[in-house]
Amino acid sequence: MNIIIIGSGNVAAVLGRKFVAAGHHIVQILSRNASAASELAYEWNTESANYSSLINKDADVYIIAVADDALENVANDLRLPGKVVAHTAGAVKMDVLKEITDNYGVFYPLQSLRKEQEQIPEIPIYIEAANEQTKNVLNKLARSVYKEASFSADFDKRTKLHIGAVLVNNFSNHIFSLAEAYCKKEGIEFTELLPLIDNTFYRLHDAAPSNLQTGPAVRGDMQTINKHRALLEKHPQLLKLYEFLTESILGRPLNQLD
């Protein structure tokens, strides 16, 4: 397919690479960030543009990969009658595109994507479309980059998936960041925890998280918990998080157990 990508951030870059690897042609990169657009255009041997008035109108599919809060402004500047246009947001309704074309939809990659990644992960794609024609085109494009299947997801399901993704990816990574900062302050190498992290996530392929919980909180080991709390007094942000999560695992406030 001939594809135009609107946006030049992480999602735009990684999806573009997947499209190119699958044999599609990126006709144009459209982005207000001229430098980032030029870099991607150079990588894919194509052209870039910085204004919606310069958009090429001869492509098969237009993928809008911009920040959620920029989608409406981007959509207001585009008119592509008859073309297939889709955005990549998990928590934005597809109707934001309805003034652009009758053939609008969503092409949502449920994955954490960074443009500097050397190894591109598998990217499950969730599709929603305004009509059957658009659905068929987006499904075909999705299956070219994710061989397993493409999945249907309306706004309600996408939003719930998006919340789940924030919990398991963004929040867990924030805890890793806090742990990294703690290790630096305490003279510990964060890398020493990587085998534990790897094993924690690996086990999720074979068992429910609720069956895998370990640690002092699940054992009700208040002696160890209180030792940890004392040591964390000089790390107040981490102590607050430690106590919140400990109470969540215990299912009751710590002051009921002290």
VEXLO-343387 format. One record per residue: y, x, z of N, C-alpha, C in turn; chain; residue number from 1; residue in three letters. Coordinates in steps of 0.001 Angstrom, whole numbers, plus 500000, padded with zeros to 6 digits. Each point is the difference from the previous one (the first is absolute). Example, Ala and Ser with C-alpha at 12.3 -4.5 7.8 and 13.67 -1.06 7.14 Angstrom:
2
<<494310,513190,507800>,<501190,499110,500000>,<501200,500900,500000>,"A",1,"ALA">
<<501050,499650,499280>,<501190,500820,500060>,<501090,499230,500730>,"A",2,"SER">
This chain:
258
<<498801,500832,500000>,<501199,499168,500000>,<501255,500871,500000>,"A",1,"MET">
<<501065,499467,499472>,<501311,500627,500081>,<500717,499439,501226>,"A",2,"ASN">
<<500360,500883,500910>,<500505,499574,501301>,<501370,500598,500267>,"A",3,"ILE">
<<500863,499196,500599>,<501276,500500,500508>,<499980,499860,501510>,"A",4,"ILE">
<<500370,501067,500684>,<500055,500002,501454>,<501451,499996,500437>,"A",5,"ILE">
<<500327,499049,500845>,<501353,499907,500551>,<499921,500478,501448>,"A",6,"ILE">
<<500637,501133,500273>,<499885,500653,501292>,<499495,501416,499805>,"A",7,"GLY">
<<500295,500866,500972>,<499588,501402,499870>,<499541,500581,501335>,"A",8,"SER">
<<499644,499124,500938>,<499547,500452,501309>,<498513,500252,500051>,"A",9,"GLY">
<<499440,499929,501197>,<498589,500333,500203>,<499057,499094,499217>,"A",10,"ASN">
<<500202,498684,500108>,<499095,499063,499330>,<500112,500143,498489>,"A",11,"VAL">
<<501233,500094,499495>,<500208,500161,498558>,<499312,501258,499485>,"A",12,"ALA">
<<500164,501101,500722>,<499431,501274,499555>,<498481,499980,499989>,"A",13,"ALA">
<<499394,499509,501084>,<498537,500037,500096>,<499363,499000,499036>,"A",14,"VAL">
<<500550,498792,499921>,<499460,499041,499030>,<500147,500529,498580>,"A",15,"LEU">
<<501139,500604,499707>,<500200,500562,498666>,<498946,501038,499657>,"A",16,"GLY">
<<499670,500841,500964>,<498969,501017,499766>,<498638,499364,499765>,"A",17,"ARG">
<<499720,498941,500765>,<498735,499290,499794>,<499971,499351,498612>,"A",18,"LYS">
<<501115,499430,499577>,<500060,499376,498674>,<499766,501034,498898>,"A",19,"PHE">
<<500661,501131,500119>,<499847,501062,498995>,<498558,500491,499964>,"A",20,"VAL">
<<499409,500200,501178>,<498609,500473,500067>,<499034,498993,499392>,"A",21,"ALA">
<<500372,498726,500036>,<499138,498946,499438>,<500231,499800,498500>,"A",22,"ALA">
<<500912,500776,499432>,<500218,499942,498557>,<501144,499110,499553>,"A",23,"GLY">
<<500771,499489,500938>,<501156,499185,499638>,<501184,500901,499643>,"A",24,"HIS">
<<500989,499406,499346>,<501192,500747,499587>,<501210,499509,500792>,"A",25,"HIS">
<<500622,500898,500750>,<501243,499664,500690>,<501133,500152,498989>,"A",26,"ILE">
<<500561,498884,499596>,<501039,500001,498971>,<501335,500478,500557>,"A",27,"VAL">
<<500269,499646,501261>,<501322,500288,500565>,<499956,499892,501525>,"A",28,"GLN">
<<500800,500820,500666>,<500247,499883,501436>,<501437,499549,500172>,"A",29,"ILE">
<<500194,498898,500695>,<501346,499500,500255>,<500281,500104,501492>,"A",30,"LEU">
<<501040,500735,500377>,<500318,500176,501411>,<501461,500401,500162>,"A",31,"SER">
<<500610,499551,501091>,<501365,500417,500312>,<500035,501444,500467>,"A",32,"ARG">
<<498867,500518,500447>,<499904,501400,500397>,<499699,500824,498749>,"A",33,"ASN">
<<501053,500494,499362>,<499856,500674,498713>,<499121,501240,500088>,"A",34,"ALA">
<<500144,500758,501080>,<499234,501234,500145>,<498507,499709,500132>,"A",35,"SER">
<<499643,499047,500871>,<498587,499664,500191>,<499399,499411,498734>,"A",36,"ALA">
<<500768,499164,499308>,<499514,499402,498751>,<499757,501065,498940>,"A",37,"ALA">
<<500916,500969,499927>,<499854,501077,499007>,<498762,500843,500278>,"A",38,"SER">
<<499721,500265,501284>,<498824,500784,500358>,<498720,499303,499570>,"A",39,"GLU">
<<499923,498689,500256>,<498799,499265,499596>,<499909,499896,498482>,"A",40,"LEU">
<<501123,499797,499342>,<500000,499922,498534>,<499513,501317,499391>,"A",41,"ALA">
<<500423,501112,500589>,<499552,501311,499521>,<498495,500155,500218>,"A",42,"TYR">
<<499528,499580,501173>,<498573,500102,500318>,<499152,499211,499017>,"A",43,"GLU">
<<500482,498825,499592>,<499211,499115,499148>,<500426,500036,498532>,"A",44,"TRP">
<<500883,500954,499677>,<500453,500164,498619>,<500538,498688,499431>,"A",45,"ASN">
<<500915,499396,500733>,<500590,498738,499564>,<501498,500038,500263>,"A",46,"THR">
<<500649,498882,499935>,<501457,499953,500180>,<500353,499297,501301>,"A",47,"GLU">
<<501194,500250,500474>,<500493,499322,501190>,<501346,499356,499705>,"A",48,"SER">
<<500347,499036,500816>,<501290,499321,499887>,<500461,499612,501391>,"A",49,"ALA">
<<501303,499851,500162>,<500569,499724,501312>,<500654,498633,500107>,"A",50,"ASN">
<<500104,499282,498904>,<500651,498693,500022>,<499087,498960,499348>,"A",51,"TYR">
<<499981,498800,500578>,<499131,498947,499481>,<500341,499623,498562>,"A",52,"SER">
<<501238,500203,499597>,<500402,499676,498622>,<499309,500901,498981>,"A",53,"SER">
<<499451,501128,500470>,<499342,500957,499099>,<498486,499840,499979>,"A",54,"LEU">
<<499489,498972,500641>,<498551,499845,500091>,<499379,499731,498639>,"A",55,"ILE">
<<498891,500649,499740>,<499238,499779,498770>,<499314,498632,500101>,"A",56,"ASN">
<<500132,499171,498980>,<499466,498643,500060>,<498743,499812,499158>,"A",57,"LYS">
<<499336,501108,499672>,<498816,499925,499142>,<498700,500327,500724>,"A",58,"ASP">
<<500009,500059,501332>,<498790,500344,500747>,<499122,498769,500222>,"A",59,"ALA">
<<498762,500252,500410>,<499072,498903,500307>,<500165,499502,501436>,"A",60,"ASP">
<<500224,500937,500924>,<500082,499660,501423>,<501162,500761,500637>,"A",61,"VAL">
<<500700,499318,500896>,<501111,500590,500747>,<499643,499932,501486>,"A",62,"TYR">
<<499862,501166,500620>,<499642,500076,501408>,<501250,500397,500799>,"A",63,"ILE">
<<500412,499125,500919>,<501171,500269,500831>,<499519,500532,501342>,"A",64,"ILE">
<<500180,501290,500208>,<499547,500660,501223>,<501214,500549,500739>,"A",65,"ALA">
<<500701,499112,500680>,<501191,500381,500761>,<499855,499475,501424>,"A",66,"VAL">
<<500921,500387,500871>,<499973,499519,501380>,<500131,498482,500031>,"A",67,"ALA">
<<499362,499380,500989>,<499993,498538,500088>,<501407,499416,499963>,"A",68,"ASP">
<<500920,500628,500731>,<501345,499433,500080>,<500837,500257,498758>,"A",69,"ASP">
<<499455,500749,499043>,<500706,500233,498737>,<499485,499114,498880>,"A",70,"ALA">
<<498897,499302,500252>,<499360,499231,498931>,<500903,498932,499405>,"A",71,"LEU">
<<500677,499252,500849>,<500831,498906,499501>,<501122,500515,499109>,"A",72,"GLU">
<<500636,501097,500401>,<501072,500568,499176>,<499476,500494,498664>,"A",73,"ASN">
<<498831,500627,500015>,<499399,500466,498748>,<499683,498807,499097>,"A",74,"VAL">
<<499412,498970,500581>,<499617,498819,499230>,<501213,499306,499395>,"A",75,"ALA">
<<501107,499993,500704>,<501210,499340,499501>,<500562,500663,498750>,"A",76,"ASN">
<<499661,501284,499810>,<500540,500744,498858>,<499084,500010,498785>,"A",77,"ASP">
<<498820,499383,500114>,<499020,500077,498913>,<499749,498651,499351>,"A",78,"LEU">
<<499865,499985,498701>,<499554,498825,499251>,<499044,500497,498925>,"A",79,"ARG">
<<498720,499650,500166>,<498963,500477,499083>,<499118,498833,499583>,"A",80,"LEU">
<<500534,499042,499269>,<499240,498799,499638>,<498711,500331,499251>,"A",81,"PRO">
<<498908,499376,500470>,<498707,500183,499357>,<499225,501212,500467>,"A",82,"GLY">
<<500645,500920,500729>,<499334,501212,500446>,<499297,499787,501341>,"A",83,"LYS">
<<498980,500801,500262>,<499303,499964,501285>,<500724,500943,500958>,"A",84,"VAL">
<<500496,499432,501093>,<500765,500766,500988>,<499385,499762,501373>,"A",85,"VAL">
<<499777,501075,500760>,<499412,499859,501330>,<500661,500965,500970>,"A",86,"ALA">
<<500147,499564,501244>,<500466,500920,501037>,<498818,500453,500849>,"A",87,"HIS">
<<500225,501024,500818>,<498903,500627,500744>,<500089,499759,501510>,"A",88,"THR">
<<500859,499089,500427>,<500235,499805,501436>,<498930,499124,500639>,"A",89,"ALA">
<<499644,500326,501239>,<499017,499203,500714>,<500593,498788,500679>,"A",90,"GLY">
<<501280,500074,500370>,<500591,498943,500818>,<501182,499314,499324>,"A",91,"ALA">
<<499979,499934,498671>,<501046,499304,499239>,<499331,499025,499037>,"A",92,"VAL">
<<500516,498766,499950>,<499432,498995,499116>,<500179,500406,498536>,"A",93,"LYS">
<<499057,499586,499172>,<500104,500345,498587>,<501129,499244,499315>,"A",94,"MET">
<<500446,498872,500585>,<501045,499189,499377>,<501327,500721,499883>,"A",95,"ASP">
<<500151,501141,500676>,<501225,500770,499860>,<500197,500452,498553>,"A",96,"VAL">
<<498912,499971,499211>,<500043,500451,498601>,<500110,498856,498996>,"A",97,"LEU">
<<500052,498760,500447>,<499836,498861,499095>,<501116,499849,498973>,"A",98,"LYS">
<<501172,500583,500259>,<501093,499909,499027>,<499885,501058,498911>,"A",99,"GLU">
<<499135,500980,500193>,<499857,501086,499020>,<499160,499552,498817>,"A",100,"ILE">
<<498902,499303,500296>,<499019,499601,498987>,<499124,498896,500569>,"A",101,"THR">
<<499317,499287,499121>,<499019,499023,500475>,<498706,500683,500439>,"A",102,"ASP">
<<499805,501234,499540>,<498764,500739,500258>,<500213,501021,501124>,"A",103,"ASN">
<<500149,499503,501217>,<500288,500886,501119>,<498856,499982,501010>,"A",104,"TYR">
<<499964,501033,500829>,<498926,500071,500978>,<500169,501151,500964>,"A",105,"GLY">
<<498903,500324,500689>,<499989,501069,501004>,<498835,500934,499710>,"A",106,"VAL">
<<500262,501297,500145>,<499010,501056,499813>,<500091,500873,501247>,"A",107,"PHE">
<<499316,499570,501061>,<500185,500597,501330>,<498920,501032,500298>,"A",108,"TYR">
<<500379,501283,500113>,<499030,501043,500353>,<499861,500106,501516>,"A",109,"PRO">
<<498828,499674,500513>,<499781,500066,501446>,<499548,501413,500363>,"A",110,"LEU">
<<500992,500878,500079>,<499710,501407,500278>,<501293,500689,500425>,"A",111,"GLN">
<<499867,501038,500819>,<501139,500836,500354>,<500164,501064,498923>,"A",112,"SER">
<<501143,499995,499334>,<500191,500866,498841>,<501183,500939,500209>,"A",113,"LEU">
<<499788,501256,499694>,<501056,501004,500044>,<499969,500774,498693>,"A",114,"ARG">
<<501158,500202,499393>,<500021,500621,498674>,<499566,501457,500018>,"A",115,"LYS">
<<500064,500668,501185>,<499592,501398,500076>,<498496,500168,500188>,"A",116,"GLU">
<<499250,498897,500097>,<498551,500097,500173>,<499344,500705,498815>,"A",117,"GLN">
<<499182,500997,500304>,<499265,500680,498935>,<498791,499177,499577>,"A",118,"GLU">
<<499321,499407,500966>,<498855,499145,499712>,<500425,498539,500155>,"A",119,"GLN">
<<499940,499255,498923>,<500390,498592,500055>,<498828,499189,500535>,"A",120,"ILE">
<<500208,499232,501047>,<498896,499220,500577>,<499641,498799,499136>,"A",121,"PRO">
<<498889,499369,500319>,<499676,498724,499373>,<501067,498974,500397>,"A",122,"GLU">
<<500384,499164,499048>,<501089,499061,500245>,<499545,498578,499672>,"A",123,"ILE">
<<499540,499243,500980>,<499687,498582,499751>,<501275,499252,499594>,"A",124,"PRO">
<<499880,499166,498988>,<501155,499267,499480>,<499812,498500,500233>,"A",125,"ILE">
<<501035,499367,500547>,<499986,498556,500242>,<500982,499322,499044>,"A",126,"TYR">
<<499490,498961,499340>,<500723,499352,498902>,<500401,498570,500367>,"A",127,"ILE">
<<501205,499645,499607>,<500417,498598,499969>,<500777,499805,498713>,"A",128,"GLU">
<<499852,498852,499352>,<500650,499796,498708>,<500445,498561,499830>,"A",129,"ALA">
<<501074,499841,499231>,<500568,498676,499773>,<499187,499181,499009>,"A",130,"ALA">
<<499204,500674,499165>,<499186,499280,499013>,<498785,500849,499638>,"A",131,"ASN">
<<499093,499408,499257>,<498730,500646,499671>,<500190,501222,499119>,"A",132,"GLU">
<<500936,499924,499068>,<500260,501141,499124>,<500408,501237,500808>,"A",133,"GLN">
<<500930,499789,500908>,<500467,501101,500839>,<498877,500524,500880>,"A",134,"THR">
<<499223,499091,500562>,<498873,500392,500849>,<499023,500881,499239>,"A",135,"LYS">
<<499681,499637,498781>,<499050,500778,499199>,<500523,501406,499718>,"A",136,"ASN">
<<501279,500094,499662>,<500595,501308,499703>,<500006,500884,501247>,"A",137,"VAL">
<<500429,499441,501122>,<500073,500786,501231>,<498613,500384,500502>,"A",138,"LEU">
<<499028,499104,499860>,<498626,500333,500383>,<499452,501143,499155>,"A",139,"ASN">
<<500265,499951,498717>,<499531,501064,499107>,<500626,501339,500383>,"A",140,"LYS">
<<501290,499975,500299>,<500685,501225,500406>,<499451,500503,501341>,"A",141,"LEU">
<<499792,499089,500939>,<499479,500384,501318>,<498624,500630,499894>,"A",142,"ALA">
<<499132,499418,499203>,<498635,500510,499886>,<499937,501327,499275>,"A",143,"ARG">
<<501052,500347,499282>,<500022,501302,499338>,<500301,501128,500982>,"A",144,"SER">
<<500601,499663,501151>,<500336,501039,500979>,<499153,499908,501261>,"A",145,"VAL">
<<499313,498869,500202>,<499101,499857,501147>,<498726,499346,499488>,"A",146,"TYR">
<<498969,500802,499826>,<498810,499570,499271>,<499203,498915,500713>,"A",147,"LYS">
<<500113,499926,501335>,<499169,499056,500744>,<500281,498558,499593>,"A",148,"GLU">
<<501288,499634,500040>,<500400,498624,499692>,<501491,499873,500231>,"A",149,"ALA">
<<500556,498865,499594>,<501344,499644,500433>,<499854,498738,500840>,"A",150,"SER">
<<500968,499731,500857>,<499879,498920,500960>,<501182,499043,499881>,"A",151,"PHE">
<<499725,498728,500216>,<501065,498995,499986>,<500555,499843,501403>,"A",152,"SER">
<<501321,499889,500099>,<500626,499816,501312>,<501345,499314,499827>,"A",153,"ALA">
<<500114,498789,500549>,<501290,499326,499968>,<500926,500611,501044>,"A",154,"ASP">
<<501227,499484,500092>,<500989,500588,500894>,<499525,500006,501450>,"A",155,"PHE">
<<499383,498912,500439>,<499537,499908,501385>,<498971,501091,500300>,"A",156,"ASP">
<<499028,500179,499115>,<498974,501018,500233>,<500590,501401,499908>,"A",157,"LYS">
<<500879,500225,499025>,<500613,501330,499856>,<500792,500378,501242>,"A",158,"ARG">
<<500749,499041,500530>,<500807,500282,501182>,<499111,500366,501188>,"A",159,"THR">
<<498901,499274,500164>,<499075,500305,501092>,<499341,501366,499796>,"A",160,"LYS">
<<499639,500308,498765>,<499443,501321,499699>,<501028,501090,500283>,"A",161,"LEU">
<<501252,499708,499676>,<501071,500975,500202>,<500179,500301,501486>,"A",162,"HIS">
<<499936,498966,500837>,<500086,500212,501447>,<498821,500843,500476>,"A",163,"ILE">
<<498795,499667,499518>,<498823,500783,500352>,<500154,501455,499594>,"A",164,"GLY">
<<500590,500210,498812>,<500199,501364,499513>,<500979,500771,500879>,"A",165,"ALA">
<<501056,499333,500442>,<500961,500647,500900>,<499324,500392,501306>,"A",166,"VAL">
<<499150,499117,500528>,<499312,500290,501255>,<499071,501203,499869>,"A",167,"LEU">
<<499148,499994,498963>,<498974,501046,499921>,<500522,501309,499418>,"A",168,"VAL">
<<501080,499936,499220>,<500479,501219,499352>,<501303,500502,500616>,"A",169,"ASN">
<<501063,499209,499913>,<501305,500465,500468>,<500033,500231,501508>,"A",170,"ASN">
<<499446,499059,500759>,<500027,500156,501449>,<499076,501113,500475>,"A",171,"PHE">
<<498810,500075,499401>,<499093,501074,500411>,<500600,501367,499665>,"A",172,"SER">
<<500666,500107,498844>,<500615,501273,499640>,<501151,500347,500944>,"A",173,"ASN">
<<500731,498974,500481>,<501065,500266,500967>,<499418,500565,501295>,"A",174,"HIS">
<<498863,499470,500415>,<499342,500538,501196>,<499583,501449,499760>,"A",175,"ILE">
<<499507,500304,498793>,<499677,501394,499673>,<501247,500876,500118>,"A",176,"PHE">
<<501150,499479,499539>,<501245,500768,500064>,<500404,500266,501444>,"A",177,"SER">
<<499854,498982,500855>,<500300,500185,501415>,<499036,501005,500633>,"A",178,"LEU">
<<498730,499922,499624>,<499010,500945,500523>,<500310,501421,499534>,"A",179,"ALA">
<<500440,500130,498766>,<500368,501320,499479>,<501160,500587,500800>,"A",180,"GLU">
<<501018,499171,500278>,<501148,500458,500779>,<499575,500387,501420>,"A",181,"ALA">
<<499116,499196,500583>,<499476,500293,501342>,<499269,501348,500006>,"A",182,"TYR">
<<499158,500212,498995>,<499238,501250,499931>,<500938,501209,499901>,"A",183,"CYS">
<<501046,499887,499194>,<500942,501112,499858>,<500662,500324,501331>,"A",184,"LYS">
<<500415,498943,500711>,<500678,500216,501288>,<499062,500601,501045>,"A",185,"LYS">
<<498726,499685,499883>,<499029,500457,500999>,<499228,501245,499571>,"A",186,"GLU">
<<500374,500571,498851>,<499355,501221,499546>,<498585,499812,499492>,"A",187,"GLY">
<<499721,498801,499445>,<498676,499685,499444>,<500135,499888,498485>,"A",188,"ILE">
<<498959,500374,499285>,<500004,499841,498543>,<499520,498598,499638>,"A",189,"GLU">
<<500844,499231,499320>,<499613,498653,499574>,<498755,500036,499125>,"A",190,"PHE">
<<499841,501080,499221>,<498845,500114,499097>,<498668,499987,500750>,"A",191,"THR">
<<500026,500333,501301>,<498768,499959,500779>,<499483,498571,500172>,"A",192,"GLU">
<<500869,499019,499766>,<499605,498596,500116>,<499473,499417,498685>,"A",193,"LEU">
<<500123,500745,498913>,<499623,499449,498695>,<498523,499603,499896>,"A",194,"LEU">
<<499045,500770,500534>,<498605,499534,499938>,<499808,498646,500682>,"A",195,"PRO">
<<500692,499793,501122>,<499924,498715,500690>,<500605,498884,499152>,"A",196,"LEU">
<<501163,500280,499388>,<500649,498999,499143>,<499100,499650,498824>,"A",197,"ILE">
<<499438,501024,499362>,<499124,499764,498847>,<498802,499134,500389>,"A",198,"ASP">
<<499396,500295,501132>,<498829,499246,500430>,<500357,498559,500348>,"A",199,"ASN">
<<501162,499818,500631>,<500449,498648,500365>,<500101,499110,498778>,"A",200,"THR">
<<500606,500500,498942>,<500173,499186,498800>,<498706,499877,499198>,"A",201,"PHE">
<<499179,501059,500010>,<498745,499959,499259>,<499085,498902,500531>,"A",202,"TYR">
<<499952,499839,501322>,<499106,499013,500609>,<500365,498565,499640>,"A",203,"ARG">
<<501251,499768,499597>,<500431,498640,499659>,<499275,499437,498777>,"A",204,"LEU">
<<499397,500884,499216>,<499250,499537,498820>,<498684,499331,500394>,"A",205,"HIS">
<<499535,500240,501215>,<498681,499505,500400>,<500014,499034,501175>,"A",206,"ASP">
<<501144,499851,500659>,<500035,499141,501191>,<501381,499406,500189>,"A",207,"ALA">
<<500061,498873,500705>,<501270,499345,500300>,<500773,500823,501021>,"A",208,"ALA">
<<501332,500094,499863>,<500792,500765,500967>,<499781,499551,501441>,"A",209,"PRO">
<<499807,498697,500184>,<499811,499479,501352>,<498742,500556,500666>,"A",210,"SER">
<<499049,500468,499187>,<498764,500569,500544>,<500053,501519,500160>,"A",211,"ASN">
<<501127,500596,499612>,<500094,501459,499993>,<500945,500554,501063>,"A",212,"LEU">
<<500645,499115,500760>,<500991,500464,500965>,<499372,500873,501082>,"A",213,"GLN">
<<500598,501151,500221>,<499567,500898,501078>,<501224,500365,500836>,"A",214,"THR">
<<499805,500811,501032>,<501114,500481,500792>,<500063,499396,501388>,"A",215,"GLY">
<<500906,500501,500832>,<500065,499552,501392>,<500351,498531,500169>,"A",216,"PRO">
<<500818,499432,499104>,<500400,498594,500162>,<498809,499065,499827>,"A",217,"ALA">
<<499170,500228,498983>,<498866,499112,499773>,<498965,500141,501117>,"A",218,"VAL">
<<499998,501154,500675>,<499085,500203,501129>,<500596,499518,501318>,"A",219,"ARG">
<<501291,499678,499990>,<500671,499624,501235>,<500137,501173,500956>,"A",220,"GLY">
<<500137,501200,499449>,<500042,501232,500788>,<501436,500259,500472>,"A",221,"ASP">
<<500392,499354,501102>,<501376,500096,500472>,<500345,501392,500515>,"A",222,"MET">
<<499021,500739,500481>,<500274,501359,500476>,<500535,500865,498861>,"A",223,"GLN">
<<499335,499940,498850>,<500447,500777,498840>,<501315,499451,499449>,"A",224,"THR">
<<500104,498679,499919>,<501229,499378,499486>,<501205,500439,500827>,"A",225,"ILE">
<<499879,500000,501288>,<501120,500385,500862>,<500319,501482,499895>,"A",226,"ASN">
<<498997,500835,499782>,<500253,501422,499745>,<500829,500161,498723>,"A",227,"LYS">
<<499613,499257,498961>,<500741,500058,498738>,<501431,499529,500191>,"A",228,"HIS">
<<500178,498893,500725>,<501346,499459,500216>,<500880,501021,500720>,"A",229,"ARG">
<<499443,500681,500977>,<500768,501010,500743>,<500424,501148,499083>,"A",230,"ALA">
<<499081,500439,499156>,<500307,501096,499076>,<501005,499589,498922>,"A",231,"LEU">
<<500063,498716,499701>,<500888,499506,498947>,<501385,499596,500522>,"A",232,"LEU">
<<500245,500194,501268>,<501305,499614,500553>,<501157,500763,499347>,"A",233,"GLU">
<<499726,501207,499535>,<501054,500769,499315>,<500080,499660,498508>,"A",234,"LYS">
<<499185,499055,499562>,<500039,499490,498618>,<500164,498479,500073>,"A",235,"HIS">
<<501168,499494,500372>,<500158,498566,500309>,<499648,499057,498843>,"A",236,"PRO">
<<500339,500375,498775>,<499659,499128,498867>,<498492,499892,499843>,"A",237,"GLN">
<<499327,501122,500123>,<498548,500018,499857>,<499329,499297,501177>,"A",238,"LEU">
<<500562,500156,501192>,<499451,499311,501173>,<500072,498484,499822>,"A",239,"LEU">
<<501129,499520,499490>,<500165,498559,499781>,<498957,499482,499011>,"A",240,"LYS">
<<499783,500747,498927>,<499005,499604,499004>,<498592,500080,500582>,"A",241,"LEU">
<<499722,501065,500759>,<498692,500168,500631>,<499686,498809,500901>,"A",242,"TYR">
<<500961,499600,500805>,<499775,498896,500926>,<499861,498673,499257>,"A",243,"GLU">
<<500792,499808,498955>,<499902,498755,499217>,<498623,499865,499356>,"A",244,"PHE">
<<499538,501072,499373>,<498704,499945,499311>,<498846,499941,501004>,"A",245,"LEU">
<<500140,500683,501117>,<498969,499942,501033>,<499850,498577,500519>,"A",246,"THR">
<<501119,499324,500251>,<499966,498616,500454>,<499406,499078,498938>,"A",247,"GLU">
<<500285,500297,498738>,<499439,499196,498910>,<498481,500119,499965>,"A",248,"SER">
<<499489,501214,500190>,<498548,500208,500009>,<499367,499379,501247>,"A",249,"ILE">
<<500652,500177,501156>,<499488,499446,501257>,<500044,498470,500012>,"A",250,"LEU">
<<500999,499450,499332>,<500175,498542,499981>,<500745,499471,501211>,"A",251,"GLY">
<<500648,500886,500765>,<500789,499581,501158>,<500943,501126,500388>,"A",252,"ARG">
<<501065,499668,500742>,<500973,501020,500384>,<499408,501075,500891>,"A",253,"PRO">
<<500518,501197,499873>,<499517,501114,500815>,<500262,499769,501483>,"A",254,"LEU">
<<501095,499318,500336>,<500314,499823,501407>,<499007,499089,500722>,"A",255,"ASN">
<<499164,499343,499218>,<498937,499194,500621>,<498782,500840,500369>,"A",256,"GLN">
<<500030,501270,499518>,<498832,500858,500213>,<500323,501207,500860>,"A",257,"LEU">
<<501294,500303,500153>,<500382,501184,500800>,<499524,499859,501447>,"A",258,"ASP">
